Amino acid sequence: MQFEIDKKQIDKLMVLIDLREYEAYQEEHIENAIWTPIQKIITTPYLVLNKNQKYVLYCDKGMLSKKVCNILRKEGYQVWNLIGGYEKWKEK
């Protein structure tokens, strides 16, 4: 089952999480997005995520964040993958 979301579907209560390299996040990111290392979110999601909160994950093109979403969904987290990632988000 796929859990993907377009930028128009993002609810203001959802937390955006940037999974790109920290340098890329520092350079530019989606407004209000937080940065989290992929390894941390996969190995210890309970330190980063709350199962009662909804999250939208993104990477550059949406492929890596899609894999992370599938892992986290199996653990009971409410996560969606941003279709096309940050590159698609920047398009007008």
N, CA, C and O atoms as CSV, one atom per row, in Angstrom:
chain,resi,resn,atom,element,x,y,z
A,1,MET,N,N,0.852,-1.193,0.000
A,1,MET,CA,C,0.000,0.000,0.000
A,1,MET,C,C,0.894,1.251,0.000
A,1,MET,O,O,1.879,1.332,0.734
A,2,GLN,N,N,0.528,2.199,-0.826
A,2,GLN,CA,C,1.329,3.416,-0.933
A,2,GLN,C,C,0.693,4.548,-0.126
A,2,GLN,O,O,-0.527,4.708,-0.101
A,3,PHE,N,N,1.525,5.302,0.509
A,3,PHE,CA,C,1.072,6.459,1.268
A,3,PHE,C,C,1.844,7.660,0.757
A,3,PHE,O,O,2.853,8.068,1.331
A,4,GLU,N,N,1.344,8.214,-0.336
A,4,GLU,CA,C,2.014,9.352,-0.936
A,4,GLU,C,C,1.073,10.545,-0.936
A,4,GLU,O,O,-0.149,10.401,-0.955
A,5,ILE,N,N,1.672,11.718,-0.915
A,5,ILE,CA,C,0.898,12.939,-0.799
A,5,ILE,C,C,1.490,14.005,-1.721
A,5,ILE,O,O,2.706,14.102,-1.891
A,6,ASP,N,N,0.617,14.780,-2.294
A,6,ASP,CA,C,1.018,15.906,-3.140
A,6,ASP,C,C,1.080,17.139,-2.243
A,6,ASP,O,O,0.425,17.182,-1.202
A,7,LYS,N,N,1.860,18.137,-2.639
A,7,LYS,CA,C,2.005,19.313,-1.761
A,7,LYS,C,C,0.674,20.018,-1.497
A,7,LYS,O,O,0.521,20.665,-0.461
A,8,LYS,N,N,-0.286,19.907,-2.410
A,8,LYS,CA,C,-1.595,20.548,-2.206
A,8,LYS,C,C,-2.417,19.835,-1.139
A,8,LYS,O,O,-3.365,20.408,-0.602
A,9,GLN,N,N,-2.062,18.589,-0.830
A,9,GLN,CA,C,-2.822,17.799,0.146
A,9,GLN,C,C,-2.280,17.913,1.567
A,9,GLN,O,O,-2.890,17.405,2.508
A,10,ILE,N,N,-1.147,18.573,1.722
A,10,ILE,CA,C,-0.529,18.646,3.045
A,10,ILE,C,C,-1.368,19.514,3.979
A,10,ILE,O,O,-1.728,20.648,3.663
A,11,ASP,N,N,-1.656,18.947,5.110
A,11,ASP,CA,C,-2.447,19.604,6.153
A,11,ASP,C,C,-1.494,20.430,7.019
A,11,ASP,O,O,-0.361,20.014,7.259
A,12,LYS,N,N,-1.937,21.577,7.481
A,12,LYS,CA,C,-1.059,22.437,8.278
A,12,LYS,C,C,-0.661,21.807,9.617
A,12,LYS,O,O,0.269,22.278,10.271
A,13,LEU,N,N,-1.360,20.750,10.023
A,13,LEU,CA,C,-1.022,20.070,11.272
A,13,LEU,C,C,0.047,18.987,11.071
A,13,LEU,O,O,0.566,18.436,12.042
A,14,MET,N,N,0.367,18.691,9.820
A,14,MET,CA,C,1.393,17.691,9.533
A,14,MET,C,C,2.777,18.304,9.717
A,14,MET,O,O,2.994,19.478,9.417
A,15,VAL,N,N,3.691,17.508,10.206
A,15,VAL,CA,C,5.067,17.951,10.393
A,15,VAL,C,C,5.881,17.482,9.184
A,15,VAL,O,O,5.870,16.301,8.837
A,16,LEU,N,N,6.581,18.414,8.554
A,16,LEU,CA,C,7.434,18.089,7.413
A,16,LEU,C,C,8.824,17.722,7.904
A,16,LEU,O,O,9.417,18.441,8.709
A,17,ILE,N,N,9.346,16.589,7.411
A,17,ILE,CA,C,10.675,16.142,7.800
A,17,ILE,C,C,11.543,15.983,6.559
A,17,ILE,O,O,11.218,15.231,5.640
A,18,ASP,N,N,12.645,16.703,6.556
A,18,ASP,CA,C,13.614,16.691,5.460
A,18,ASP,C,C,14.645,15.604,5.741
A,18,ASP,O,O,15.318,15.623,6.772
A,19,LEU,N,N,14.763,14.656,4.812
A,19,LEU,CA,C,15.708,13.549,4.981
A,19,LEU,C,C,16.960,13.701,4.115
A,19,LEU,O,O,17.779,12.786,4.034
A,20,ARG,N,N,17.101,14.847,3.478
A,20,ARG,CA,C,18.272,15.068,2.626
A,20,ARG,C,C,19.514,15.288,3.484
A,20,ARG,O,O,19.427,15.332,4.712
A,21,GLU,N,N,20.654,15.425,2.844
A,21,GLU,CA,C,21.890,15.720,3.565
A,21,GLU,C,C,21.718,17.042,4.318
A,21,GLU,O,O,21.021,17.941,3.847
A,22,TYR,N,N,22.347,17.158,5.473
A,22,TYR,CA,C,22.197,18.355,6.303
A,22,TYR,C,C,22.602,19.626,5.556
A,22,TYR,O,O,21.979,20.674,5.721
A,23,GLU,N,N,23.644,19.528,4.738
A,23,GLU,CA,C,24.105,20.685,3.974
A,23,GLU,C,C,23.016,21.186,3.024
A,23,GLU,O,O,22.819,22.392,2.870
A,24,ALA,N,N,22.314,20.244,2.389
A,24,ALA,CA,C,21.222,20.613,1.474
A,24,ALA,C,C,20.083,21.276,2.248
A,24,ALA,O,O,19.499,22.256,1.787
A,25,TYR,N,N,19.775,20.738,3.419
A,25,TYR,CA,C,18.734,21.315,4.270
A,25,TYR,C,C,19.102,22.739,4.675
A,25,TYR,O,O,18.267,23.642,4.635
A,26,GLN,N,N,20.372,22.931,5.068
A,26,GLN,CA,C,20.817,24.267,5.491
A,26,GLN,C,C,20.729,25.271,4.342
A,26,GLN,O,O,20.411,26.441,4.552
A,27,GLU,N,N,21.010,24.806,3.142
A,27,GLU,CA,C,20.994,25.682,1.973
A,27,GLU,C,C,19.570,26.155,1.667
A,27,GLU,O,O,19.337,27.346,1.462
A,28,GLU,N,N,18.640,25.230,1.639
A,28,GLU,CA,C,17.228,25.554,1.431
A,28,GLU,C,C,16.377,24.343,1.784
A,28,GLU,O,O,16.799,23.197,1.629
A,29,HIS,N,N,15.171,24.625,2.262
A,29,HIS,CA,C,14.231,23.558,2.611
A,29,HIS,C,C,12.806,24.126,2.615
A,29,HIS,O,O,12.600,25.337,2.540
A,30,ILE,N,N,11.858,23.238,2.704
A,30,ILE,CA,C,10.457,23.654,2.770
A,30,ILE,C,C,10.249,24.375,4.098
A,30,ILE,O,O,10.729,23.936,5.143
A,31,GLU,N,N,9.527,25.484,4.036
A,31,GLU,CA,C,9.274,26.284,5.237
A,31,GLU,C,C,8.713,25.430,6.366
A,31,GLU,O,O,7.799,24.632,6.159
A,32,ASN,N,N,9.263,25.601,7.547
A,32,ASN,CA,C,8.874,24.902,8.779
A,32,ASN,C,C,9.279,23.428,8.828
A,32,ASN,O,O,8.953,22.737,9.793
A,33,ALA,N,N,9.980,22.936,7.810
A,33,ALA,CA,C,10.429,21.541,7.839
A,33,ALA,C,C,11.565,21.390,8.845
A,33,ALA,O,O,12.368,22.302,9.043
A,34,ILE,N,N,11.615,20.225,9.472
A,34,ILE,CA,C,12.715,19.927,10.377
A,34,ILE,C,C,13.626,18.904,9.706
A,34,ILE,O,O,13.174,18.121,8.870
A,35,TRP,N,N,14.895,18.910,10.067
A,35,TRP,CA,C,15.843,17.966,9.495
A,35,TRP,C,C,16.101,16.848,10.483
A,35,TRP,O,O,16.275,17.084,11.679
A,36,THR,N,N,16.124,15.630,9.970
A,36,THR,CA,C,16.434,14.464,10.790
A,36,THR,C,C,17.299,13.513,9.974
A,36,THR,O,O,16.995,13.249,8.811
A,37,PRO,N,N,18.375,12.994,10.567
A,37,PRO,CA,C,19.191,12.028,9.834
A,37,PRO,C,C,18.391,10.746,9.561
A,37,PRO,O,O,17.689,10.245,10.439
A,38,ILE,N,N,18.504,10.235,8.356
A,38,ILE,CA,C,17.765,9.023,7.980
A,38,ILE,C,C,18.064,7.872,8.937
A,38,ILE,O,O,17.148,7.178,9.378
A,39,GLN,N,N,19.328,7.667,9.255
A,39,GLN,CA,C,19.704,6.548,10.119
A,39,GLN,C,C,18.994,6.620,11.466
A,39,GLN,O,O,18.566,5.596,12.000
A,40,LYS,N,N,18.869,7.812,12.012
A,40,LYS,CA,C,18.220,7.992,13.312
A,40,LYS,C,C,16.724,7.686,13.230
A,40,LYS,O,O,16.166,7.034,14.113
A,41,ILE,N,N,16.087,8.161,12.170
A,41,ILE,CA,C,14.640,7.967,12.048
A,41,ILE,C,C,14.291,6.492,11.784
A,41,ILE,O,O,13.204,6.034,12.136
A,42,ILE,N,N,15.216,5.762,11.167
A,42,ILE,CA,C,14.974,4.340,10.899
A,42,ILE,C,C,15.278,3.491,12.133
A,42,ILE,O,O,14.498,2.607,12.487
A,43,THR,N,N,16.407,3.758,12.784
A,43,THR,CA,C,16.820,2.905,13.903
A,43,THR,C,C,16.146,3.250,15.231
A,43,THR,O,O,15.887,2.365,16.046
A,44,THR,N,N,15.861,4.541,15.449
A,44,THR,CA,C,15.224,4.943,16.715
A,44,THR,C,C,14.113,5.959,16.441
A,44,THR,O,O,14.190,7.100,16.896
A,45,PRO,N,N,13.078,5.547,15.698
A,45,PRO,CA,C,12.022,6.507,15.352
A,45,PRO,C,C,11.315,7.090,16.575
A,45,PRO,O,O,10.839,8.224,16.535
A,46,TYR,N,N,11.247,6.321,17.656
A,46,TYR,CA,C,10.587,6.795,18.879
A,46,TYR,C,C,11.272,8.015,19.500
A,46,TYR,O,O,10.667,8.717,20.310
A,47,LEU,N,N,12.536,8.272,19.124
A,47,LEU,CA,C,13.230,9.466,19.616
A,47,LEU,C,C,12.876,10.703,18.799
A,47,LEU,O,O,13.119,11.831,19.230
A,48,VAL,N,N,12.304,10.487,17.622
A,48,VAL,CA,C,12.026,11.583,16.689
A,48,VAL,C,C,10.522,11.775,16.460
A,48,VAL,O,O,10.039,12.901,16.348
A,49,LEU,N,N,9.802,10.669,16.395
A,49,LEU,CA,C,8.392,10.706,16.007
A,49,LEU,C,C,7.451,10.337,17.148
A,49,LEU,O,O,7.834,9.666,18.107
A,50,ASN,N,N,6.204,10.797,17.016
A,50,ASN,CA,C,5.128,10.483,17.950
A,50,ASN,C,C,4.053,9.784,17.126
A,50,ASN,O,O,3.666,10.293,16.074
A,51,LYS,N,N,3.569,8.650,17.568
A,51,LYS,CA,C,2.581,7.891,16.786
A,51,LYS,C,C,1.240,8.609,16.651
A,51,LYS,O,O,0.416,8.223,15.822
A,52,ASN,N,N,1.010,9.643,17.451
A,52,ASN,CA,C,-0.234,10.411,17.355
A,52,ASN,C,C,-0.129,11.593,16.397
A,52,ASN,O,O,-1.128,12.258,16.122
A,53,GLN,N,N,1.055,11.856,15.896
A,53,GLN,CA,C,1.311,12.985,14.995
A,53,GLN,C,C,1.397,12.482,13.554
A,53,GLN,O,O,1.810,11.348,13.310
A,54,LYS,N,N,1.004,13.336,12.597
A,54,LYS,CA,C,1.123,13.001,11.178
A,54,LYS,C,C,2.345,13.706,10.601
A,54,LYS,O,O,2.601,14.874,10.895
A,55,TYR,N,N,3.098,12.976,9.771
A,55,TYR,CA,C,4.339,13.491,9.201
A,55,TYR,C,C,4.365,13.330,7.689
A,55,TYR,O,O,3.786,12.394,7.136
A,56,VAL,N,N,5.043,14.256,7.036
A,56,VAL,CA,C,5.321,14.157,5.604
A,56,VAL,C,C,6.834,14.132,5.472
A,56,VAL,O,O,7.517,15.069,5.888
A,57,LEU,N,N,7.358,13.052,4.888
A,57,LEU,CA,C,8.799,12.912,4.714
A,57,LEU,C,C,9.171,13.247,3.280
A,57,LEU,O,O,8.422,12.961,2.346
A,58,TYR,N,N,10.336,13.856,3.119
A,58,TYR,CA,C,10.812,14.108,1.759
A,58,TYR,C,C,12.323,14.038,1.675
A,58,TYR,O,O,13.048,14.288,2.639
A,59,CYS,N,N,12.769,13.682,0.465
A,59,CYS,CA,C,14.195,13.680,0.135
A,59,CYS,C,C,14.304,14.472,-1.174
A,59,CYS,O,O,13.430,15.289,-1.464
A,60,ASP,N,N,15.348,14.252,-1.965
A,60,ASP,CA,C,15.495,15.007,-3.215
A,60,ASP,C,C,14.389,14.700,-4.230
A,60,ASP,O,O,13.726,15.609,-4.729
A,61,LYS,N,N,14.197,13.418,-4.529
A,61,LYS,CA,C,13.242,13.025,-5.572
A,61,LYS,C,C,12.076,12.184,-5.065
A,61,LYS,O,O,11.184,11.834,-5.837
A,62,GLY,N,N,12.076,11.859,-3.781
A,62,GLY,CA,C,10.971,11.103,-3.208
A,62,GLY,C,C,11.165,9.600,-3.180
A,62,GLY,O,O,10.278,8.879,-2.724
A,63,MET,N,N,12.290,9.111,-3.649
A,63,MET,CA,C,12.509,7.666,-3.679
A,63,MET,C,C,12.971,7.125,-2.316
A,63,MET,O,O,12.426,6.140,-1.817
A,64,LEU,N,N,13.947,7.759,-1.740
A,64,LEU,CA,C,14.463,7.328,-0.440
A,64,LEU,C,C,13.421,7.542,0.658
A,64,LEU,O,O,13.229,6.681,1.516
A,65,SER,N,N,12.757,8.687,0.624
A,65,SER,CA,C,11.737,8.964,1.647
A,65,SER,C,C,10.575,7.970,1.539
A,65,SER,O,O,9.936,7.651,2.542
A,66,LYS,N,N,10.307,7.491,0.344
A,66,LYS,CA,C,9.247,6.486,0.143
A,66,LYS,C,C,9.611,5.195,0.874
A,66,LYS,O,O,8.762,4.585,1.524
A,67,LYS,N,N,10.869,4.783,0.767
A,67,LYS,CA,C,11.333,3.571,1.462
A,67,LYS,C,C,11.253,3.749,2.974
A,67,LYS,O,O,10.837,2.842,3.694
A,68,VAL,N,N,11.656,4.925,3.445
A,68,VAL,CA,C,11.610,5.203,4.886
A,68,VAL,C,C,10.156,5.186,5.372
A,68,VAL,O,O,9.867,4.669,6.451
A,69,CYS,N,N,9.255,5.746,4.581
A,69,CYS,CA,C,7.829,5.744,4.941
A,69,CYS,C,C,7.303,4.314,5.089
A,69,CYS,O,O,6.574,4.010,6.034
A,70,ASN,N,N,7.674,3.447,4.158
A,70,ASN,CA,C,7.218,2.057,4.221
A,70,ASN,C,C,7.697,1.382,5.505
A,70,ASN,O,O,6.944,0.633,6.127
A,71,ILE,N,N,8.920,1.636,5.899
A,71,ILE,CA,C,9.470,1.071,7.142
A,71,ILE,C,C,8.694,1.604,8.346
A,71,ILE,O,O,8.283,0.834,9.215
A,72,LEU,N,N,8.498,2.914,8.394
A,72,LEU,CA,C,7.835,3.543,9.540
A,72,LEU,C,C,6.352,3.196,9.628
A,72,LEU,O,O,5.812,3.062,10.726
A,73,ARG,N,N,5.693,3.051,8.483
A,73,ARG,CA,C,4.281,2.658,8.470
A,73,ARG,C,C,4.097,1.303,9.139
A,73,ARG,O,O,3.144,1.092,9.889
A,74,LYS,N,N,5.018,0.389,8.860
A,74,LYS,CA,C,4.937,-0.961,9.452
A,74,LYS,C,C,5.088,-0.915,10.965
A,74,LYS,O,O,4.641,-1.823,11.667
A,75,GLU,N,N,5.720,0.142,11.466
A,75,GLU,CA,C,5.908,0.300,12.906
A,75,GLU,C,C,4.798,1.142,13.543
A,75,GLU,O,O,4.849,1.445,14.735
A,76,GLY,N,N,3.806,1.512,12.751
A,76,GLY,CA,C,2.651,2.203,13.304
A,76,GLY,C,C,2.679,3.720,13.269
A,76,GLY,O,O,1.843,4.371,13.896
A,77,TYR,N,N,3.643,4.296,12.533
A,77,TYR,CA,C,3.715,5.757,12.443
A,77,TYR,C,C,2.865,6.266,11.286
A,77,TYR,O,O,2.731,5.601,10.259
A,78,GLN,N,N,2.295,7.450,11.463
A,78,GLN,CA,C,1.458,8.091,10.442
A,78,GLN,C,C,2.351,8.972,9.571
A,78,GLN,O,O,2.533,10.160,9.840
A,79,VAL,N,N,2.901,8.366,8.526
A,79,VAL,CA,C,3.828,9.071,7.652
A,79,VAL,C,C,3.386,8.968,6.198
A,79,VAL,O,O,2.842,7.955,5.758
A,80,TRP,N,N,3.638,10.046,5.472
A,80,TRP,CA,C,3.352,10.106,4.039
A,80,TRP,C,C,4.609,10.555,3.317
A,80,TRP,O,O,5.416,11.312,3.856
A,81,ASN,N,N,4.761,10.080,2.099
A,81,ASN,CA,C,5.884,10.478,1.263
A,81,ASN,C,C,5.442,11.616,0.355
A,81,ASN,O,O,4.380,11.548,-0.265
A,82,LEU,N,N,6.259,12.661,0.278
A,82,LEU,CA,C,5.964,13.780,-0.623
A,82,LEU,C,C,6.315,13.349,-2.050
A,82,LEU,O,O,7.476,13.078,-2.356
A,83,ILE,N,N,5.317,13.291,-2.905
A,83,ILE,CA,C,5.508,12.860,-4.292
A,83,ILE,C,C,6.526,13.753,-4.995
A,83,ILE,O,O,6.377,14.974,-5.028
A,84,GLY,N,N,7.559,13.131,-5.558
A,84,GLY,CA,C,8.578,13.875,-6.302
A,84,GLY,C,C,9.620,14.569,-5.441
A,84,GLY,O,O,10.560,15.166,-5.966
A,85,GLY,N,N,9.464,14.496,-4.118
A,85,GLY,CA,C,10.433,15.082,-3.204
A,85,GLY,C,C,10.590,16.580,-3.311
A,85,GLY,O,O,9.706,17.284,-3.799
A,86,TYR,N,N,11.734,17.057,-2.846
A,86,TYR,CA,C,11.980,18.507,-2.810
A,86,TYR,C,C,12.036,19.100,-4.209
A,86,TYR,O,O,11.598,20.231,-4.423
A,87,GLU,N,N,12.576,18.342,-5.169
A,87,GLU,CA,C,12.668,18.863,-6.534
A,87,GLU,C,C,11.294,19.197,-7.104
A,87,GLU,O,O,11.114,20.233,-7.744
A,88,LYS,N,N,10.322,18.307,-6.866
A,88,LYS,CA,C,8.957,18.549,-7.353
A,88,LYS,C,C,8.316,19.707,-6.585
A,88,LYS,O,O,7.582,20.506,-7.167
A,89,TRP,N,N,8.591,19.800,-5.285
A,89,TRP,CA,C,8.031,20.871,-4.445
A,89,TRP,C,C,8.413,22.243,-5.000
A,89,TRP,O,O,7.597,23.164,-5.020
A,90,LYS,N,N,9.663,22.368,-5.450
A,90,LYS,CA,C,10.156,23.676,-5.930
A,90,LYS,C,C,9.537,24.105,-7.246
A,90,LYS,O,O,9.550,25.293,-7.571
A,91,GLU,N,N,8.991,23.160,-8.018
A,91,GLU,CA,C,8.375,23.524,-9.306
A,91,GLU,C,C,7.145,24.375,-9.068
A,91,GLU,O,O,6.440,24.203,-8.074
A,92,LYS,N,N,6.897,25.277,-9.971
A,92,LYS,CA,C,5.725,26.160,-9.857
A,92,LYS,C,C,4.477,25.454,-10.358
A,92,LYS,O,O,3.391,26.035,-10.342
